[in-house]
Amino acid sequence: MNVGVGVDIVDIERMRQRIDAETGFRELVFSPEEIAYCEKKANRYESYAARFAAKEALLKAVGTGIDFTQDMKAFSIHNEENGKPYFKRSESLDNFLQQHFTGELEIQVSLSHSRQQAIAFVLINRK
């Protein structure tokens, strides 16, 4: 049963500017694993933007939206061997979800990007 849905789109140039400004935004929002993954990519800003969009889409699916009171690094996006993205389950993420939903939850995420924009779509289902 679907209990939450969220979508977000991020401008890649704006993400580049925020990361290149070296204000600590990258370290505030992305886990060390996400940073390592993105930095290995030829088009790293597209990967950062897609992951940021996924975090925002997750918060929209929960119904809170983004406000940076949550530890954004706890909502870490990883990839299976075949490239499929997923939210790495952690105690912090599970506690956050249980504040808003009951039962065992499954999170589905889809990422895509063009040269200018990245988009993420998140579904939260109760098993």
N, C-alpha and C positions, 0 to 999 in steps of 0.2 A: 504494500500500500504506500503510495507516494505521500510524504508528509512535508516536503519542501522542494522548491525549484528556484534556481537563481541563474542569471546570465549577466555577464559584464563584458564590456569592450574597452580596450586600452590603446591609446595612441602610442606607437612605438617610439617616435621622436621625443615625446614628452618623457617616456621612461628613460631614454638615453640621457636626456638632460638632467634628470633627477639623480641618476647613478653617477654620471660624470662630474656632477657638482661636488662629489665627495663630502657630503654632509652627514654621512652615516645612514642614509636612507636604505641602502642595499643591506647593510648589516642589521638594521632594525626590522626589515620586512622578510628577508630570506634566510633560511637555515644555511649552515656551512655546506651541507650536501647540495642544496639548490645552487648556491653560488659556484661551487666547484663544477657542477653540471653545466651551468650557463656559460661559465668562462671558457669551457672547452669548445663551445659552439662557434662556428664561423660568424653567425648572426646572433650573437649573444643577447642583444637587446630584445629581439623577438621572443626568445625563451623567457627572459625576465618578465616581459609584458604579459605573456600568456599565463605565467605562474601568478602574477599579481592579479590578473583578471579572474583566475580560478579562486583565489582567496576571497576576493570581493563577491564572486558569485556564491561561494559557500555561505558567507555572512548574509547575503540576500536570501538564500534558501532557508536559513534559520530564522530570518525575519528581523535581524538586528541592523544590518547594513554595517558599513565600515566606520569605525570611530577611533581606532588605534588604542582602545582600552584593552583589547585582547592581544596576546602575544602572537603576532602574525607568523613568526617562525614556527610556531606549534602546528600551523596548518601547512605542512610541508608537502610539496608535490614531488613525486618520484615517477619513474617509468619502469614498466615491466620490460623484459628482454625484447619483446616484440614492439616496444615503443609506446604501448598503451599507458596513459598517465593515470595516477591514483594518488589519493591523499594517504600519506603514511600514518597509520593509526598510532596514536600515542595516548598516554594517560591524560595529558592536557586536552587533546582534541576530544577524547571520549567524555571527559568531564564537562567540557563546554557543550557538547551535543546533548548530554543528559540534563542539562539545565533547561533545555527547551523542548525536548522530546522524551517519551518513555519507550522502553523496549529496545530490542537489538536493531541497530541501524546499519544500512548499507549506503555508501556514498558512491555515486557514479559521476565522473567528470570527463568532459571532452574539451580539447584545446584546438585552436586553429589560428592561423595568422596569414596576413598578406604582407606586403612590404611596409605598409603604413599602420596597420592595426592588428591587434590580437584579440581573440574572443574566447570566452570560456562559458561552458554550460554545466550546471551542477544539478543533480537530482539526489534527494535524500529519500530513501525508502525504509519503511519499517518492515523487517523480515517477518 
